[in-house]
Amino acid sequence: MTLSLRRAGIALVVVAAVSIQAAASSDDAFSSDLGDIRAPLATAGKSKAKPQIPAAPKAPSAPDAVWRKVLEAVKNDGQYRPEAGQMPGAFSLSDVVGEPKGDRVVWKIAVLGMLNEDEQFEAMGAILVAKEYTLDAKDGNWHIDQWLFQTDIYGDVMNAGHGVVIQSPDGKPVSAVPDQLNPADPKIQAQYDAMLKHWAERKPEGA
């Protein structure tokens, strides 16, 4: 079985959009707080003049060369989970940078797709997650700054979410505060760029 890097058709992208929330639901409470980064249409005022709809901010995207490297990293080292029912299959990969039980950043990526007639995995979208764990010395709680991006097959962001989760020392949730993302905020693209950089520059296992 191989992970095909050919671009999938529109139908597969639609399937990814429908399945994305279920596929991400295991990623703590944060996954339920996904925010749509697309800007809403402006509401019409009382003027009889035709309302002007401002241009929506451009969604974050991945350069083609960088996105190919990201997919190659998942192809080389990702673990495959076959599709089950309406759930798509996925190649997933995770890294931990920092102390495993101390301050650290957990990087996760899952490329969703399905097997074609040639037993090749046709990618149709991806989920990228970054979770930064910081220990509060005062109360021993963990502050987890979390980002999640949902992309299409081309690496263009469809949805993004950000929030801070606080966990007790024994891992129980204390609070979860989702961030109301402003589509025009440059930190969204900056965070996505950082996640792309991690996966694109990741060295293969054993290298």
QUIHUZI-V359722 format. One record per residue. N is the residue number from 1. RES is the residue in one small letter. SS is DSSP state (H for helix, E for strand, - for the rest). PHI is phi in degrees with one decimal (NA if undefined). OMEGA is omega in whole degrees, 0 to 359 (* if undefined). Layout:
# QUIHUZI-V359722
n | res | ss | phi | omega
N | RES | SS | PHI | OMEGA
N | RES | SS | PHI | OMEGA
This chain:
# QUIHUZI-V359722
n | res | ss | phi | omega
1 | m | - | NA | 181
2 | t | E | -127.0 | 176
3 | l | E | -94.3 | 180
4 | s | E | -78.7 | 180
5 | l | - | -98.7 | 177
6 | r | - | -70.0 | 181
7 | r | - | -72.2 | 182
8 | a | - | -82.0 | 181
9 | g | - | -81.4 | 182
10 | i | H | -60.0 | 183
11 | a | H | -59.0 | 181
12 | l | H | -68.8 | 179
13 | v | H | -64.5 | 178
14 | v | H | -63.1 | 178
15 | v | H | -59.4 | 180
16 | a | H | -62.7 | 181
17 | a | H | -64.6 | 180
18 | v | H | -72.7 | 188
19 | s | H | -92.4 | 193
20 | i | H | -64.1 | 185
21 | q | H | -69.6 | 178
22 | a | H | -65.2 | 181
23 | a | H | -67.3 | 183
24 | a | H | -95.3 | 191
25 | s | - | -64.6 | 181
26 | s | - | -80.0 | 185
27 | d | - | -89.8 | 176
28 | d | - | 60.4 | 183
29 | a | H | -70.2 | 185
30 | f | H | -60.9 | 186
31 | s | H | -62.1 | 180
32 | s | H | -81.4 | 182
33 | d | H | -106.5 | 178
34 | l | - | -60.4 | 178
35 | g | E | -111.9 | 179
36 | d | - | -78.6 | 184
37 | i | - | -83.8 | 179
38 | r | - | -71.5 | 182
39 | a | - | -74.7 | 177
40 | p | - | -72.5 | 177
41 | l | - | -69.9 | 179
42 | a | - | -69.8 | 179
43 | t | - | -81.7 | 182
44 | a | - | -74.2 | 177
45 | g | - | -88.1 | 182
46 | k | - | -84.2 | 181
47 | s | - | -65.1 | 177
48 | k | - | -77.5 | 179
49 | a | - | -66.2 | 180
50 | k | - | -61.6 | 182
51 | p | - | -64.2 | 178
52 | q | - | -96.1 | 180
53 | i | - | -96.6 | 181
54 | p | - | -65.1 | 179
55 | a | - | -64.5 | 179
56 | a | - | -70.5 | 176
57 | p | - | -57.5 | 180
58 | k | - | -68.9 | 179
59 | a | - | -70.2 | 177
60 | p | - | -58.2 | 180
61 | s | - | -144.5 | 180
62 | a | - | -110.2 | 173
63 | p | - | -58.9 | 184
64 | d | H | -53.7 | 183
65 | a | H | -64.6 | 179
66 | v | H | -67.9 | 181
67 | w | H | -63.2 | 177
68 | r | H | -61.4 | 180
69 | k | H | -66.6 | 178
70 | v | H | -62.0 | 180
71 | l | H | -64.7 | 179
72 | e | H | -64.1 | 179
73 | a | H | -61.4 | 179
74 | v | H | -69.4 | 178
75 | k | H | -61.6 | 185
76 | n | H | -73.9 | 190
77 | d | H | -123.5 | 183
78 | g | - | -72.1 | 176
79 | q | E | -98.1 | 185
80 | y | E | -93.1 | 172
81 | r | E | -120.4 | 182
82 | p | - | -67.5 | 177
83 | e | - | -65.3 | 180
84 | a | E | -140.6 | 183
85 | g | - | 63.9 | 179
86 | q | - | -88.5 | 179
87 | m | E | -79.6 | 179
88 | p | - | -74.0 | 172
89 | g | E | -74.7 | 181
90 | a | E | -159.9 | 165
91 | f | E | -102.7 | 182
92 | s | E | -123.5 | 184
93 | l | E | -152.0 | 178
94 | s | E | -141.6 | 178
95 | d | E | -133.4 | 173
96 | v | E | -124.2 | 178
97 | v | E | -113.9 | 183
98 | g | E | 119.2 | 181
99 | e | - | -80.2 | 182
100 | p | - | -54.3 | 180
101 | k | - | -114.5 | 179
102 | g | - | -123.8 | 178
103 | d | - | -59.5 | 186
104 | r | E | -161.8 | 172
105 | v | E | -121.8 | 177
106 | v | E | -103.2 | 179
107 | w | E | -106.8 | 178
108 | k | E | -134.5 | 174
109 | i | E | -145.6 | 175
110 | a | E | -134.8 | 175
111 | v | E | -101.1 | 183
112 | l | E | -90.1 | 179
113 | g | E | 176.6 | 180
114 | m | E | -153.3 | 179
115 | l | E | -82.4 | 175
116 | n | - | -92.7 | 183
117 | e | - | -65.5 | 180
118 | d | - | -93.7 | 181
119 | e | - | 63.4 | 173
120 | q | E | -99.1 | 180
121 | f | E | -84.2 | 180
122 | e | E | -94.0 | 181
123 | a | E | -70.9 | 181
124 | m | E | -134.2 | 179
125 | g | E | 165.9 | 183
126 | a | E | -148.9 | 173
127 | i | E | -124.7 | 177
128 | l | E | -120.6 | 183
129 | v | E | -130.4 | 172
130 | a | E | -131.3 | 182
131 | k | E | -127.8 | 181
132 | e | E | -100.0 | 181
133 | y | E | -95.0 | 176
134 | t | E | -130.6 | 181
135 | l | E | -85.4 | 176
136 | d | - | -86.0 | 184
137 | a | - | -65.2 | 183
138 | k | - | -73.7 | 184
139 | d | - | -117.0 | 179
140 | g | - | 78.5 | 179
141 | n | - | -78.8 | 175
142 | w | E | -97.5 | 172
143 | h | E | -102.1 | 186
144 | i | E | -116.9 | 177
145 | d | E | -87.3 | 190
146 | q | E | -122.8 | 173
147 | w | E | -124.1 | 175
148 | l | E | -139.4 | 178
149 | f | E | -123.1 | 173
150 | q | E | -108.9 | 182
151 | t | E | -123.7 | 171
152 | d | - | -90.3 | 185
153 | i | - | -66.1 | 182
154 | y | - | -90.2 | 183
155 | g | - | 87.6 | 176
156 | d | - | -83.4 | 184
157 | v | E | -74.4 | 177
158 | m | E | -98.9 | 179
159 | n | E | -146.2 | 177
160 | a | E | -144.1 | 177
161 | g | E | -142.0 | 178
162 | h | E | -144.8 | 178
163 | g | E | -171.0 | 178
164 | v | E | -121.0 | 178
165 | v | E | -112.0 | 175
166 | i | E | -112.1 | 179
167 | q | E | -118.4 | 175
168 | s | - | -71.8 | 180
169 | p | - | -55.8 | 179
170 | d | - | -92.8 | 173
171 | g | - | 88.2 | 180
172 | k | - | -83.0 | 181
173 | p | E | -66.9 | 176
174 | v | E | -103.8 | 178
175 | s | E | -159.8 | 177
176 | a | E | -144.1 | 183
177 | v | E | -120.9 | 177
178 | p | E | -73.8 | 180
179 | d | - | -97.4 | 174
180 | q | - | -83.0 | 186
181 | l | - | -71.5 | 172
182 | n | - | -91.6 | 184
183 | p | - | -54.6 | 182
184 | a | - | -88.3 | 183
185 | d | - | -68.4 | 182
186 | p | H | -64.7 | 181
187 | k | H | -67.8 | 179
188 | i | H | -67.1 | 178
189 | q | H | -64.8 | 181
190 | a | H | -62.8 | 179
191 | q | H | -67.9 | 178
192 | y | H | -62.1 | 178
193 | d | H | -60.4 | 180
194 | a | H | -64.5 | 179
195 | m | H | -70.4 | 176
196 | l | H | -61.6 | 181
197 | k | H | -61.5 | 180
198 | h | H | -58.3 | 184
199 | w | H | -75.4 | 181
200 | a | H | -68.2 | 183
201 | e | - | -100.6 | 181
202 | r | - | -65.8 | 178
203 | k | - | -81.6 | 179
204 | p | - | -58.6 | 179
205 | e | - | -59.9 | 179
206 | g | - | 88.3 | 181
207 | a | - | -77.2 | *
